[in-house]
């Protein structure tokens, strides 16, 4: 599970042609995202990656809390 995450910043453009794993900096929740184009519209779907989330929370000292969001 040694996946490297790239730190992104607000407003930064990101190439999404190959999909990506998206991890929250605060709580460590990871989503696997996919994109598709249908009839000229860009579609996005995301799935929770429970295994990667558990690994990230354990290894990266990320707290599974929403307290910081309040």
Residue, then its C-alpha position, 0 to 999 in steps of 0.5 A: x500500500x505504499x502509494x504516494x499522494x501529491x499535495x494539491x492546493x486550492x484552485x490548482x488544475x489537475x489532470x484527471x485522465x487516468x482517475x486518481x485516489x483522493x485522500x482527505x488531509x484532515x481525516x484520511x478518508x480515501x476515494x477512488x475517482x473515475x471520470x467519463x465523457x458522455x454526450x459532451x458532459x463530464x461525469x465523475x464517480x467516487x468509491x470509498x477505498x476502505x483498505x487504503x483509508x485504514x492504511x493511511x489513517x494507521x501509517x500517516x497519523x491522521x485522526x478519524x475525526x470531524x471535530x476540526x470541521x466544526 
